[in-house]
Amino acid sequence: MGCGVGVLRNTEPLDYSVKHNFILEVKAEDCGGRVSEKLLVNIVVKPACQNAWKGLPQALSCCK
């Protein structure tokens, strides 16, 4: 079995807050129209990056 590189596109966003893991059935088609066998692919969705300070309370001290 060969290992190929390709692009996987979805028709709607994969929402981390709804589901963290998706198992999709995929098949590939080359430029000549040849189609592969179906294959199961596991997609793990990570939470969206959020702009925020990390570790700030531990880095600051207050003098009174």
Protein Blocks (a to p, Z undefined) as FASTA:
>chain_A
ZZdddddddfbdcdfklocbdcdddddddfkopacdddddddddddddddddehklmmpc
cdZZ
